[in-house]
């Protein structure tokens, strides 16, 4: 039966058989298939049937975000909040958009605080929102507030479940264990891991999905501690996390950085090798440009660069060498190079009799699979490659903030920033500048 021509008929039900629910279900299904116009058509039908219900506005927000219209998406999510101030989902979605898509951490923080004030919020939903609030505070440079919030998060039962594993002190044999003998996800006594919102036991797939969500939350928790230069706090938590869930490459990656910063480079390299092996298990997507295409893209980036000195690199008689590889070699990883670095500047070492000479740039190594990790399309790959190449060159040549700004790069964090009164007007970069583990 076609339901789309009968909206004038009274529909008082909210169940699965109601036309309102049918329009919403169809809209979400169409959105999953990227049929955005048809999905919006269904959402608007549902909205006419229930103008005071928030669900259609949430669907319209998701459609706008899929169409890369974050400002419109935020408007719909805030409409949903106005229609039902006790509905959690739009708070979290709106806060993410404000922080990551629109670069407005102050607005994101307010949305987080409003969501946390709700009476009925699930344990993991509350944890996610607390972490998002901490990330917003970090962008606002409210570092004491970030530390205070992280200290509170650290006492959540769900976080403690993953981070309070036995500490074997100097016993490091666990690093060499390749098996996936993680702690069994049995009855934890933690509702967020064992029961759904209605108090019914979760099935095995649901519990594993919940467990993966919690692991991701603890990774964000540790990343924030590392951003605060508190690797002394992050490192033991990450050691427990990788023992609990050893198949999560991101946990090993953060552990590698933390161990390097705590002065344990050998342990850092072992963790980096685990990242290397786990990352290699993922199959490359069909859209990934081949090596020849990536090489041409790098040449074009250099040839069209706004900085004259960098642009000249592509015009030398003896050209800059551009190497395209999948990932850094194991030898480089053992030297301390970040196993997930996307672009690496290569330079000659001055002769011993020329102590005052500076290393000379001889080439760039580009690692396709590491760029692929953070991309979902060829267009996004091209954008990320452009930034990664310019960022690496700007770092190598130690460009100041004026030249970085001309290249479209974020300013260096340790240089003077704009006056405080304009800080909230800035749009901070979504890209976290990964520290190289070896300089």
C-alpha positions in Angstrom: 0.0 0.0 0.0 1.3 3.5 -0.9 1.3 5.6 2.3 2.5 8.8 0.7 -0.8 10.1 -0.6 -2.8 9.6 2.6 -1.3 12.1 5.0 -4.7 13.8 5.5 -6.0 10.7 7.2 -5.8 10.8 11.0 -2.9 8.7 12.3 -2.8 8.6 16.0 -0.4 5.6 16.4 3.3 5.7 17.0 3.9 1.9 16.6 5.4 0.0 13.7 2.1 -0.1 11.9 1.6 3.7 11.9 2.3 5.7 8.7 4.5 8.1 10.8 6.8 5.2 11.7 6.7 3.9 8.2 7.8 7.2 6.7 10.7 7.4 9.2 11.8 3.9 8.6 11.7 4.4 4.9 13.6 7.7 5.2 16.5 6.1 7.2 16.6 3.2 4.8 16.9 5.6 1.8 19.6 7.6 3.6 21.6 4.5 4.1 21.4 4.0 0.3 22.5 7.7 -0.2 19.1 8.5 -1.9 19.0 11.9 -0.1 16.1 13.6 -2.0 13.8 10.6 -1.4 14.9 10.3 2.2 14.1 14.0 2.7 10.7 13.5 1.1 9.9 10.7 3.6 11.1 12.8 6.5 8.9 15.7 5.5 5.9 13.4 5.3 6.6 12.2 8.8 7.1 15.8 9.9 3.6 16.8 8.6 2.1 13.9 10.5 3.8 14.7 13.8 4.9 18.4 13.7 5.6 18.3 17.5 7.7 15.1 17.4 11.6 15.4 17.1 12.3 12.2 15.1 11.8 13.7 11.6 14.0 16.7 12.5 16.8 14.2 13.6 16.4 12.4 10.3 16.6 15.7 8.4 19.7 16.6 10.4 21.4 13.3 9.4 20.4 13.9 5.7 21.9 17.4 5.7 25.1 16.1 7.3 25.4 13.4 4.6 25.1 16.1 2.0 28.0 18.0 3.7 25.8 20.8 4.9 26.8 21.0 8.6 25.2 24.3 9.4 21.8 23.1 8.1 22.3 19.8 10.0 23.0 21.6 13.2 19.8 23.7 12.7 17.7 20.5 12.4 19.3 18.9 15.4 18.6 22.0 17.5 15.0 22.0 16.2 14.7 18.5 17.6 16.0 19.7 20.9 13.5 22.4 21.0 10.7 19.9 20.2 11.8 17.5 22.9 14.4 18.9 25.4 14.7 15.4 27.1 15.7 13.6 23.9 19.5 12.8 24.2 20.5 11.9 20.6 20.3 15.4 19.0 22.4 16.9 21.8 25.3 14.5 21.0 24.9 14.9 17.2 24.7 18.7 17.4 27.7 18.9 19.7 29.8 16.8 17.3 28.9 19.0 14.4 29.6 22.2 16.3 33.0 21.0 17.4 34.4 19.0 14.4 32.5 20.4 11.4 31.9 24.1 12.3 34.9 24.7 14.6 32.8 26.2 17.4 34.0 24.5 20.6 32.1 27.0 22.9 28.8 26.1 21.3 29.7 22.4 21.4 30.6 22.6 25.1 27.2 24.2 25.9 25.4 21.5 24.0 27.4 18.8 26.0 26.6 20.5 29.3 22.9 20.7 28.4 22.9 17.0 27.4 24.6 16.0 30.6 21.9 17.7 32.6 19.3 15.3 31.3 17.9 13.0 33.9 17.9 9.8 31.8 21.2 9.3 30.0 22.7 5.8 29.4 26.1 5.1 31.0 28.0 5.0 27.7 26.1 7.9 26.2 27.1 10.0 29.3 30.7 8.9 28.9 30.8 9.8 25.2 29.3 13.2 26.0 31.8 13.9 28.8 34.7 13.1 26.5 33.3 15.3 23.8 33.0 18.1 26.4 36.6 17.6 27.3 37.7 17.8 23.7 35.8 21.0 23.4 37.5 22.4 26.5 40.9 21.4 25.1 40.2 23.4 21.9 39.3 26.3 24.1 42.6 25.9 25.9 40.9 25.4 29.3 43.5 22.9 30.3 42.7 22.8 34.0 39.0 22.1 33.2 40.1 19.3 30.9 42.2 17.7 33.6 39.4 18.0 36.1 36.9 16.4 33.8 39.3 13.6 32.8 39.9 12.9 36.5 36.1 12.6 37.0 35.8 10.3 33.9 38.5 8.1 35.2 36.2 7.1 38.1 33.5 5.9 35.8 32.9 2.2 36.4 32.9 1.5 32.7 36.4 3.1 32.3 37.8 1.4 35.4 36.6 -2.0 34.0 39.1 -1.7 31.1 41.9 0.2 32.9 42.4 -1.6 36.2 44.2 -4.7 35.0 47.0 -6.2 37.2 50.3 -4.4 36.8 53.2 -6.8 36.4 55.8 -4.0 37.1 58.9 -4.7 35.0 57.5 -7.9 33.4 57.1 -7.0 29.8 56.6 -10.5 28.3 53.0 -9.6 27.5 54.3 -7.4 24.7 55.5 -10.5 22.9 52.2 -12.4 23.1 50.6 -12.4 19.7 47.4 -14.3 20.7 44.1 -12.6 21.2 43.6 -13.9 24.7 41.8 -10.8 25.9 39.9 -10.8 29.1 36.6 -12.6 28.4 33.6 -10.3 28.1 31.6 -12.2 30.7 29.1 -10.9 33.2 30.8 -7.7 34.2 28.3 -6.3 36.6 28.2 -3.2 34.5 24.8 -2.4 33.0 26.3 -0.6 30.0 28.1 -3.8 29.0 25.5 -6.5 30.0 22.0 -5.1 29.6 20.1 -3.0 27.1 18.0 0.1 27.9 15.1 -2.1 28.9 17.1 -4.2 31.2 17.3 -7.3 28.9 20.6 -9.1 28.5 22.5 -8.2 25.4 23.3 -10.9 22.9 26.9 -11.7 22.1 27.2 -9.4 19.0 25.6 -6.5 20.9 28.0 -7.0 23.8 31.0 -7.1 21.6 29.8 -3.9 19.8 29.3 -2.3 23.2 32.8 -3.4 24.3 34.3 -1.9 21.1 32.5 1.3 21.8 34.0 1.4 25.3 37.5 0.6 24.1 37.2 3.6 21.7 36.0 5.8 24.5 39.1 4.9 26.6 41.3 5.6 23.7 39.9 9.1 23.5 40.4 9.4 27.2 44.1 8.5 26.9 44.6 10.8 23.9 43.4 13.7 25.9 45.8 12.9 28.7 48.6 12.7 26.1 47.5 16.1 24.8 48.0 17.5 28.3 51.5 16.0 28.4 50.4 13.6 31.1 51.9 10.5 29.5 52.5 9.3 33.1 48.8 8.9 33.5 48.1 7.6 30.0 50.8 5.0 29.7 49.6 2.6 32.5 46.0 2.9 31.3 47.1 2.0 27.8 49.1 -1.0 29.0 46.0 -2.3 30.7 43.9 -1.6 27.6 46.1 -3.4 25.1 46.2 -6.5 27.4 42.4 -6.4 27.7 41.7 -5.8 24.0 44.9 -6.6 22.0 43.4 -6.5 18.6 42.7 -2.8 18.6 45.5 -1.1 16.6 44.6 2.4 17.8 45.3 1.3 21.4 48.8 0.1 20.5 49.4 3.2 18.5 48.7 5.4 21.5 50.7 3.1 23.8 53.7 3.5 21.4 53.5 7.3 21.7 53.1 7.2 25.5 56.0 4.8 26.0 58.3 6.9 23.9 57.3 10.0 25.9 57.9 8.2 29.2 61.5 7.3 28.1 60.9 3.6 27.0 61.7 3.6 23.3 62.2 -0.1 23.1 58.7 -0.8 24.4 57.5 2.0 22.1 59.0 0.2 19.1 57.4 -3.1 20.1 54.0 -1.4 20.3 54.6 0.3 16.9 55.4 -3.0 15.3 52.0 -4.4 16.6 50.4 -1.4 14.9 52.2 -2.2 11.7 51.0 -5.7 11.7 47.4 -5.0 12.7 47.0 -2.1 10.1 48.3 -4.4 7.4 45.3 -6.7 7.8 42.9 -4.2 6.3 42.2 -4.5 2.6 42.7 -1.4 0.5 39.5 0.0 -1.1 39.0 0.0 -4.8 39.0 3.8 -5.0 42.6 4.2 -3.6 44.8 5.9 -6.3 47.7 3.8 -7.5 51.3 4.8 -7.0 51.7 6.6 -10.4 48.5 8.7 -9.7 49.7 9.6 -6.2 53.1 10.6 -7.7 51.4 13.0 -10.2 49.3 14.4 -7.4 52.4 15.3 -5.3 54.1 16.9 -8.3 50.9 19.0 -8.9 50.8 20.0 -5.2 54.4 21.3 -5.4 54.0 22.9 -8.7 50.9 24.9 -7.6 52.1 25.7 -4.1 51.6 29.3 -3.0 55.0 29.4 -1.3 57.7 30.3 -3.8 60.5 28.4 -2.1 58.4 25.2 -1.9 57.2 25.6 -5.5 60.8 25.8 -6.7 61.3 22.2 -5.4 59.5 20.9 -8.4 61.5 23.1 -10.9 65.0 22.2 -9.9 67.2 20.7 -12.6 67.9 17.8 -10.2 64.4 17.1 -9.2 63.2 16.3 -5.7 62.7 12.5 -5.5 59.2 11.4 -4.6 58.8 7.8 -3.4 55.4 6.2 -3.1 55.1 3.3 -0.7 52.3 1.6 1.2 53.6 2.1 4.7 57.0 2.9 6.3 59.5 0.0 6.3 60.0 -2.0 9.5 63.5 -0.5 9.7 62.1 3.0 9.9 59.6 1.9 12.5 62.4 0.5 14.6 64.3 3.8 14.1 61.3 5.4 15.9 59.3 6.7 12.9 55.6 6.9 13.5 54.2 3.8 11.9 51.2 5.8 10.7 53.0 8.8 9.2 51.6 9.8 5.9 54.5 11.8 4.4 58.1 11.8 5.4 60.8 14.3 4.4 64.0 12.6 3.4 67.3 14.5 3.9 71.0 13.9 3.5 73.3 14.0 6.5 76.1 16.6 6.3 79.7 15.3 6.1 81.6 15.1 9.5 84.0 17.9 8.3 81.0 20.3 7.7 79.7 20.5 11.2 77.8 23.8 10.5 76.0 22.5 7.3 72.3 21.8 7.5 70.6 18.6 6.2 69.5 19.0 2.6 66.0 17.9 1.5 66.5 15.1 -1.1 63.0 13.6 -1.3 59.6 12.9 0.0 58.2 9.5 0.9 54.4 9.2 0.7 52.6 6.2 2.3 49.4 5.4 0.5 47.8 3.1 3.1 48.4 5.5 6.0 46.6 8.2 4.1 43.9 5.7 3.2 43.1 5.1 6.9 41.6 8.5 7.4 39.8 8.8 4.1 36.5 7.6 2.6 36.8 8.8 -1.0 39.3 9.8 -3.7 38.4 13.4 -3.1 39.1 13.2 0.6 42.4 11.3 -0.2 43.5 14.2 -2.4 42.7 16.8 0.3 44.5 14.9 3.0 47.5 14.3 0.7 47.7 18.0 0.0 47.7 19.0 3.6 50.2 16.1 4.6 52.7 17.1 2.0 52.6 20.8 2.8 52.7 20.1 6.6 55.8 17.9 6.3 57.6 20.5 4.2 56.6 23.3 6.5 57.9 21.3 9.5 61.2 20.4 7.7 61.9 24.0 6.7 60.6 25.4 10.0 58.2 27.8 8.3 56.8 30.6 10.5 53.1 31.1 11.0 52.7 33.7 8.3 54.0 31.3 5.7 52.0 28.4 7.2 48.9 30.5 7.0 49.6 31.3 3.3 49.7 27.5 2.7 46.4 27.0 4.5 48.0 25.2 7.5 47.2 25.6 11.2 49.5 27.8 13.2 52.2 26.3 15.4 50.8 25.9 18.9 53.8 27.3 20.7 53.8 30.6 18.8 51.8 33.6 20.0 48.1 33.3 19.2 45.5 35.9 18.3 44.2 38.1 21.1 41.8 36.4 23.6 38.8 38.4 22.5 39.0 36.9 19.0 39.9 33.3 20.0 36.3 32.0 19.9 35.9 33.4 16.4 38.7 31.1 15.1 38.0 27.8 13.5 40.5 25.3 15.0 41.8 22.6 12.8 40.1 19.2 13.0 43.3 17.5 12.2 45.4 16.5 15.1 49.1 17.0 14.3 50.7 13.6 15.0 54.0 13.9 16.8 56.8 12.0 15.1 58.4 9.6 17.5 61.9 10.2 16.1 63.2 13.6 15.0 
